[in-house]
Amino acid sequence: MIAPKRSARRFSSCGTLFDCATKEARIEAIDAEMAAPGFWDSQEAAQQTVSERKSLDAIVKPLSEALTSSDDLTAMLEMAEEDESFAAEVPAEVERLEAVIETLKLQALLNGTHDAAGAILTINARDGGTDANDWAEMLLRMYMQWAQKNGYSIELVDRQDNEEAGINNATITIRGPMAYGYLRGETGMHRLVRISPFNSEGKRQTSFAAVDVSPEISDSVDIEIDEDDVREDTFRASGAGGQHVNKTSSAIRLTHIPTNIVVQCQNERSQHKNRATAWKMLRARMARVEEEKREAEDAIKYQQQAKSGFGSQIRNYFLHPDQRVKDARTKFQMGNFHTVLDGDIQGFLDSVLRWRAGHPVEEGDDD
């Protein structure tokens, strides 16, 4: 019975490990702020505050439940010393609590400056012709499925369909507890190997799509951008939108000349709204650039700006000759390609969190 007692003591110290008191104090402050008159006068600021509360609650609530369970476990251990019928229940309860703590440890790694923010995720088709366009749309669906399964909200910011199949590029915003913290490691090149459905000879095709993830930055956060460094181009929107898209140059493209960062938005009919969204995207990208500068000396920092082509991918997806998905950085893999494409990517997200923090990473499921 010594080992379970040691586990129980470890659970009781988790409030300090996760800085629970500070998080609870912040929740109380947010609740007071939300109860104040005029809180909803600024919808965007209010939504940012609500999102922060959800992120904090996502850690504090399960931690509180785990600490309560650890007290129950202590009582169970004491009773087990007198009644062997209780002893049989102890191993299963210890195992359950260990799993809960492992999940909380992962959440504790989400301590970056913008990890609690929403995620602006952009996918671009790269090498591989029509297969790459199709692959980009498959990835878009994968991330949307993951978001839906986790109760996150999704907003389509921009989408350009390819004439033959799939998309040229698309941008979505995913909002929910620690959305950016979980997804930030998805930035890079994703490689697909399969028998091409667009090749009449049934040959194997390798295609690439680039994923870029930036934090959704509140207007209250100061991001310095010299407007003289930004070139604005207007163009006619393509895709859905009826006759309007052929008559008005409502789409906006912004280019930050010093960094060559390019963002665009064409989802709204209003040029003004597209411009506001494009500037928000640019601020998000610049915030991530600053974040990367701060992490530049981190020994385990991986190269986020992956180049197009062979050998640069962060993750490989195989449908031929066998089915599997394997992360090139963490070596974590899953054997069911279609499950992954249906949004079951949490194992990959968790493995990257561990890898970034220098923790051991299990290689995953080979089945």
N, C-alpha and C positions, 0 to 999 in steps of 0.2 A: 504493500500500500504506500510505500515511500514515494514512488514516482508520481502517482496521481496527486499527492499532497504538494509536491514540488510544482506541478502544473498549476494547481489551484493558487499557489502563492504568486506564480508568474502572472496569472490572470489579474490578480488583485493590484498589480503594479502598473497595469496598462493605462490607467487614467493619466499617469505622469508621462508615459511613453508617447501618447497621442495628444498631450497638452489639452486634455479634455476641459479643464477649468476655463482656459482662455476661450475655447470654442463655445462653451455654454454661455460665457459672459457676452460674447459677440452676438449670439442668438438672441439673448435678452435685449441687447441694444437695438438689434434690427427689429424685434417685435415692437419695441417702444416707438421706433421710427415709423413703422408701418401703421401704427395706431394714431399717429399725429395727423392733424388736418393738413390737407394739401399734398399728402404723400403721392397720390396718383396724378397730380397736375402734370408731371413729366412722365409720360408712359415709359419711355426708354430707360430713364434712371430708376424708375420703380421696378421694372422688369429685371434690371441688373441686380437690384437689392434682393428681390425675391429669389433669383437664381443663386445668389450667394448663400441665402438662408438654406435653400434646398441642399446645396453642396455641404454645408456644415452639418445639417441634420442627417445627411447620408452617412456621416462618420459617427456623430455623437449618439444617435439612436441605437444602432447595432452595438456600439461599445457599451452603452448603458445596459443593454440587455445581456451582453456577455458578462459584465461584472456581476449582475444579479444572478446569472446562472452559475458563476464561479462560487458565489456564497452558498447557493443550493448544493453545489458539488462538495463544498467543505462539510456541510451538514450531512450529506449522504455518506461521506467518508467516515465521519464520526459514528453514524448509525451502523455502518458496515462492520466496524470493529466489534459490535455487539450482536449484530444479526447478519448472517451470511447471505440472506436473501437480497440484501441491499448491495452486497459486494458484486453480484452478477451484473448489476446495472451500471457500475462505475466505468468500466472500459469504454462502453459506447458513448457515455456522456463526455468523457475526457476527449475522445476522438472528435465528437461534434464540436466541442469548444475549441479544440486545436484548429479545426478547419475555419471556424469563425475568426480566430485570431490571425490566421494566415491571410484571410481576406482583408482584415483591418490593417495588417502590416503593409499590404500593397497600397491601400488607400493612404497610409502615412507617407508613402513615397511621392504622393502627389502634392508636393510642397513647393513647386515652382511659382514664380511671380504671377503667372497668368493661368495656372493649372485649373483654377475653379471657373474660368471663363468658358463661354461657348466656343465652338470650333468652326472656323470658316474653312471648308474643305474644297479644294479645286482638283479636278481630274482632267488631264490632257492626254489624248491619244498620241503615241510616239511612233517608233519604227514598227512596221508590219502591215501597212496598207489598211484595207478594209477590216482585216482581223483585229488590228489595233483599235479601230473605232468601235468595233463590237465589244472588245475587251474592256475599253474604257467605260462603256455603258454597263457591263457586267459588274465592274467595281463600284460604280455609282449605286447600283441596286444593292450590292453587298453592304455598303456603309449605311444606306437607308434602312435596310432590314435590321442591322445591328442597333441602330438608333431606336427604331420602333419597338424592338424586343426589350429595350432597356427603359422605355417610357420617355425617351427624349423627343423634343419637338424638332421638326425639320422645315426649313424654309428654302425654296428654290430661288437662288439669286440670279443665276445666268445659265443658259444651256444653248449650245449650238449643235444641231443634229447634222450628221453626215448624210449626203444625198443617197448613198447606197445602203448603209446600215450603221447602227450605233451612233456615237456622238464624236464631234471633234473635241469638245471640252464642255465642262459643266462645273458650276460652283453652287454649293449648298451650305447653309448655316445649321449646325446641330447644337441645340441648347438643352442643357440638363446638368446634373451634378458632375463636376469634374470632366466635362466633355473634352475640353482641350487637353487636359492632363492625360487622359487615356489615349487620345488620337494623335498627339503630337509626334509620336514615334512612327506614324504611318507615312511621313514625308519621305519620298524617294521613288525609285523606279520599281514597278511591279511587272514581273515577266510571266507570260503564259506560253505553255507548250502544249499543242493539241493538233489533231487532224483537222485541217481547216474546212469549215462548212462552205467556204467561198471559193474553194479550189476544186474544179471539176475532176482533177486527177486524184483527189483524196490524199494529197501530200501533207506531211507534218509541217506546221507553221509555228514560228516563234514570234510573238508580238509583245510590245511594251506599252505601258501607260504610266505616266508620271502623276504622283499624288503630292499635293502640297497642302499643309495644314498650318493655319495661323490662328491666334487667339482673337476672339471678338472683343474689341476694346471699347470700354465705355467712353463717352465724350468727356467725362470728368477726369480721365487719365491724360496727362500731358504728353503728347507725342510730337516732337519738333519736326516739321516738314516745311521747308522753304518753298512757297508756291512757285517761285521763279524756276525751281528745279523740276517742275512737273509740266509735262506737255499733255494737253487735252485734245483728243480727236473725237469727232462725232461721226456716226455712220448709221445707216439704216439697219434696223433690227432684222434678224432672220428668224425663221421658225414660226411657232404659233403666234397669233395675234391678229389675224384677219387682214383686211385691206390696209389698215393703219401702218403696218410694218413696211409697206412699199411706198408710202407717201412722206413720212417724217423721219428725219435723222435724229431719232430719240436715244439711240444707244451711245454710251460714253466709254471711251478708253483713256486711261491715265497711264502715262509712262514717267517713272521717276528716273530722270536722266543719269544722275550719279551712280545709281545702283542697277539701272536697267530693269527695274521691277515694273511689270506691266499688269494692270488689272482692268477689267471691263465689266460693264453691266448693261443688259438690254431687256431685262425681264419686265420692267414697268413701261407703260405707254408714255409716262411723263419723263421728259428729259431731265427735269429738275430732280425727280426721285432717283433716276438712274445715276445722276451725278453724285447725289448724297451717298448712295450705296457704294459707288466706286471709291469715293474718298474714304469711306469707312473701311473698305477692303484694303486700301493702300495703307491706312494707319495700322491695320492689323499686321500687314506684311512687314512694315517698318518696326513694329513692336517685336516681332519675332527675330528680325535682324539684330536688334539690340540685345535680345535674350541670348542669342547665339554668341554674341561678343562676350557677354558675361561668363558664358560657359566654355570659352575657347581653351582655357587651361585645364579643363577637366580631363583627366587621363582616359576616361572611358567614353568621351564624346565621339559619336560616330559622325561620319560625313553626311550631312543632311542634303546637300545639293548634289544629288546623284546625276551623273551624266547619262545621256541616252546611249543605249547599245549594250552589247554583251559584257558581262563581267561587272556591271555597275548596279545591278538590282539588289534591293534589300530583301525581296521575297520572291520565291519561285512557285508557280502554280502549274502542276502537271496533270494533264488528262491523257497523255500518251508518252511512253508505253505503259505507264501505270498511273494510278490516281494518288496524288499526295500534294500537300502544300507544305513548304519548308522555308523558314525564315533564315536568310543568309547570315544574319548577325548573331542570333541567339541559338540557332540550330533547332529550335522548337519546331515540331512538325505535326501535322494531322493527316490521316490517311483517307479521309472522306472529302473529296474536292467539293462536291455539291453542298455538303453541310456548311462548309466554310463560305461558299458563295451565297448561301442563304442567311448569312449574318452571324454565324457562330465563330467569331474572331476574338472572343475575350481571352482565350488562351494565348494568342499571339500578343495582344495588348499587354497582358500581365507579364509575359516573358520579357518583353522589351523594358518594362518598368524595373524588373529585377536586374536585367543586364545593365541598364544605365546606372543603377545603384551599386553595381559590382557584386550582386548576390548570385549564388549558383542558380542555373536555369535547367529545369528538367527538359528532356528532349521531346516529351509529348507522346502522343498516341500514334503508333505505327499501323493500327488497324484500318 
